[in-house]
Amino acid sequence: MKNKLLTLVLIAASMFAYSCGESNSSSVEVEVEAIVGEWVSEGASNVAVGLQALTKTARIDADFEENGTYNVVSTDSAGAQVTFTGTYSLGEGEAGEIRTITLTQATPTSLTSAGIFQIQGNTMTYEVIQTEPNIGAEAPTVEGGFGSTLVGGSSNGTIWVQGFARQ
């Protein structure tokens, strides 16, 4: 009888301990940033004109992870690819608003880019420019909107703005 009672006590204790532990099935939903996922920018009307002229970029595949890392593969018109990796951080804002983004690139070279983005449905408008090391460019601002990048103190309009489609 004592063995049966001891067994019941152990089972009850283990069930209590299990029920007090962390649960993976929480009713609280964690909001995932809209930028998280796979995006593609391709073609003359989507890839930034500045990238087309400077590096002959024909396609960009971007993957923004929920953990704040990114992987971007840029393909030029000859099919050569360069992979960029690093971390990103987002400024405050609501879904559908223009927000800031800062990219801290780790490979192939260490640098920082800053800019703005806006997601509407499955389309992302995106404008970033290298800010460190300094190349004489100033990142676009939420207040200035798309096309507000300054290079050498001058605005070049929307040549650094690109369009992405969610995959």
Secondary structure by P-SEA (a helix, b strand, c coil): caaaaaaaaaaaaaaaaaaacccccccbbbbccccccbbbbbccccccaaaaaaccccbbbbbbcccccbbbbbbccccbbbbbbbbbbbccccccccbbbbbbccccccbbbbbcccccccbbbbbbbbccccccccccccccccccccccccccccccbbbbbcc
